[in-house]
Amino acid sequence: MPVRKYRRDTSEVSCCLKYVIFGFNVMFWLLGLGIMAVGVWAWTEKDTFNNLSRLTNVALDPAFILILVGTVTFIIGFTGCVGALRENTCLLAAYAIFLALLLLFEMTAGVLGFIFKDWIKSQATGGFQAFIIHYREDPDQQNLIDWIQEDWEIIKNKQCGYDVRKPGYPGERSIFERGCLRAGEEWLELNLVPVAGTIVSTMVLQILGICFAQNLRADIFAQKAKWH
């Protein structure tokens, strides 16, 4: 009777895939932590934690935006980084879900932005108005507007927020708002290719992240199945 020879299964979890996910996300983890820390520091400098009434205009607060972006980046980077390093399928699944939700949000925002562009313009005008009204209430807003006025050539030519720093700033804001909006449109037209390339590259990286996470999960499950 012939003797059967069983070949030993030497397959294992792909170290290359594992450390690609780990290395890529550890940068985002640290980046998110840094952005969040800057936002929290800005709130501390403005004594926001001891004066919560300032949170009434939180959507216009650059520090809040930094905290929000930093938190999202930190969470996504953490789940991908630790999930890959520890070969944790739950964290890898969470990482893939977060990326999928973010990708879905970006695609939805792009489609809705194209369909409702006129409504978005009107909302942007209202946002500029509110931003200018509260200019002197928030040092972060002051620094942002000052930087835009001083360093953005297109903005200078359109007088976006011109004379907003003067104590006797009049109520005729529509000229300056239109200038800001038009300047933003012209900047987008001039930089359409780099902006589109950045958006497409970001989406491709997100799709690759989802695929890599799912492939790594499949490898881990395959190894666990051998143990049983």
Secondary structure, DSSP 8 states (H G I E B T S, - for coil): --------------HHHHHHHHHHHHHHHHHHHHHHHHHHHHHHHTTTTT-GGGGGGGGG-HHHHHHHHHHHHHHHHHHHHHHHHTT-HHHHHHHHHHHHHHHHHHHHHHHHHHHTHHHHHHHHHHHHHHHHHTGGG-HHHHHHHHHHHHH-HHHHHHTTTTTTTSTT--S--HHHHHHHHHHHHHHHHHTHHHHHHHHHHHHHHHHHHHHHHHHHHHHHHHHHHHH-
